[in-house]
Amino acid sequence: MGELASWIRDNHLKQDEAAQILHISRPRVSDVVNKKVGKFTIDALVNMLT
């Protein structure tokens, strides 16, 4: 989750942009950025990283 949040920050992506790239909703991007770990399965995080 930290890697995803860093990638979003380092690439200066808006949450809407990150959501489109990761194929998730903008609220889910917010959960990633705010590191709400309990809202994600390991599979979901791995899918976003790939």
C-alpha positions in Angstrom: 0.0 0.0 0.0 2.9 2.3 0.7 4.3 1.7 -2.7 1.0 2.5 -4.4 0.7 5.7 -2.3 4.3 6.7 -3.2 3.7 6.0 -6.9 0.6 8.2 -6.9 2.5 11.0 -5.1 5.8 10.7 -7.1 3.9 10.9 -10.4 1.9 13.9 -9.2 -1.4 12.0 -10.1 -4.8 13.3 -9.1 -7.0 10.7 -7.5 -9.2 10.6 -10.6 -6.1 9.9 -12.8 -4.8 7.2 -10.5 -8.3 5.6 -10.4 -8.4 5.3 -14.2 -4.9 3.8 -14.4 -5.5 1.3 -11.6 -9.0 0.5 -12.7 -10.6 1.3 -9.4 -12.9 4.0 -8.1 -11.7 7.4 -6.8 -12.8 6.6 -3.3 -10.7 3.4 -3.4 -7.7 5.6 -4.4 -8.4 7.8 -1.4 -8.3 4.7 0.8 -4.9 3.7 -0.7 -3.5 7.2 -0.2 -4.8 7.3 3.4 -3.4 3.7 4.0 -6.7 2.2 5.1 -5.3 -1.3 5.0 -8.4 -3.0 6.4 -10.4 -2.1 3.3 -8.2 -4.2 0.9 -7.4 -7.8 0.4 -3.9 -8.8 -0.5 -5.1 -9.9 -3.9 -6.6 -6.4 -4.6 -3.3 -4.7 -3.7 -1.3 -7.1 -5.8 -3.6 -6.5 -8.7 -3.1 -2.8 -8.4 0.7 -3.2 -8.3 0.7 -5.2 -11.5 
